[in-house]
Amino acid sequence: MARKNYTAEQIIGMLREAEVRLSQGEKTGSICRGLGISEQSYYRWRREYGGLKVTQAARLKALEKENARLRKAVSNLTLDALILKEVVEGKY
């Protein structure tokens, strides 16, 4: 089965719809089938996006992307420092 990629806005919309349907007494399984997602996806999304607004979710994704970029930069700098240290010590 092909994997579908949903945007943060779509996910938050689905979660809100699911909350409304849950409050009306519908079961989680039938809600997920109606939305075309698995229960596992529903619970993962609820854990990640539960209670967020669309703007907050966009900000979260931007921060995660920036964090990954900074981690990569720090790891590259650390590697460069180790290489230079070995060259200075003559262990090449």
C-alpha positions as CSV (number, residue, x, y, z in Angstrom):
1,M,0.0,0.0,0.0
2,A,1.3,3.4,-0.9
3,R,2.4,5.7,1.9
4,K,0.6,9.1,2.0
5,N,2.3,12.2,3.2
6,Y,0.0,14.6,5.1
7,T,0.9,18.2,5.9
8,A,0.7,19.5,9.4
9,E,-2.5,21.3,8.6
10,Q,-4.2,18.2,7.3
11,I,-3.1,16.2,10.3
12,I,-4.4,18.8,12.8
13,G,-7.7,18.9,10.8
14,M,-8.0,15.2,11.1
15,L,-7.2,15.2,14.8
16,R,-9.9,17.9,15.4
17,E,-12.4,15.9,13.4
18,A,-11.5,12.8,15.4
19,E,-12.0,14.7,18.7
20,V,-15.4,15.8,17.7
21,R,-16.4,12.3,16.6
22,L,-15.0,10.8,19.8
23,S,-17.1,13.2,21.9
24,Q,-20.1,12.0,20.0
25,G,-19.4,8.5,21.2
26,E,-17.9,7.0,18.1
27,K,-15.1,4.4,18.5
28,T,-11.5,5.2,17.6
29,G,-11.3,2.3,15.1
30,S,-14.2,3.5,13.1
31,I,-13.0,7.1,13.1
32,C,-9.6,6.0,11.8
33,R,-11.2,3.9,9.1
34,G,-13.4,6.9,8.1
35,L,-10.3,9.2,7.9
36,G,-8.4,6.5,6.0
37,I,-5.5,6.2,8.5
38,S,-4.3,3.5,10.9
39,E,-4.9,3.7,14.6
40,Q,-1.1,3.7,15.1
41,S,-0.9,6.9,12.9
42,Y,-3.7,8.5,14.9
43,Y,-2.1,7.9,18.2
44,R,1.4,9.0,16.9
45,W,-0.1,12.2,15.5
46,R,-2.1,12.8,18.7
47,R,1.1,12.5,20.7
48,E,3.0,14.8,18.4
49,Y,0.4,17.4,17.3
50,G,-2.3,17.1,20.0
51,G,-3.4,20.5,21.2
52,L,-1.3,22.4,18.6
53,K,-2.7,25.0,16.3
54,V,-1.5,25.1,12.7
55,T,0.9,28.0,13.3
56,Q,2.4,26.2,16.2
57,A,2.9,23.1,14.2
58,A,4.6,25.0,11.4
59,R,6.9,26.6,14.0
60,L,7.7,23.2,15.5
61,K,8.7,21.8,12.1
62,A,10.9,24.8,11.4
63,L,12.6,24.5,14.8
64,E,13.2,20.7,14.2
65,K,14.7,21.5,10.8
66,E,17.0,24.2,12.2
67,N,18.0,21.9,15.1
68,A,19.0,19.2,12.6
69,R,21.0,21.7,10.6
70,L,22.8,22.9,13.8
71,R,23.6,19.4,14.9
72,K,25.1,18.6,11.6
73,A,27.2,21.8,11.7
74,V,28.5,20.9,15.3
75,S,29.4,17.4,14.3
76,N,31.3,18.6,11.2
77,L,33.2,21.1,13.4
78,T,34.0,18.4,16.0
79,L,35.3,16.1,13.3
80,D,37.5,18.9,11.8
81,A,38.9,19.7,15.3
82,L,39.8,16.0,15.8
83,I,41.5,15.8,12.5
84,L,43.5,18.9,13.2
85,K,44.5,17.6,16.6
86,E,45.8,14.4,15.1
87,V,47.8,16.3,12.5
88,V,49.4,18.5,15.2
89,E,50.2,15.5,17.3
90,G,51.7,13.7,14.3
91,K,49.4,10.7,14.4
92,Y,48.6,10.6,10.7
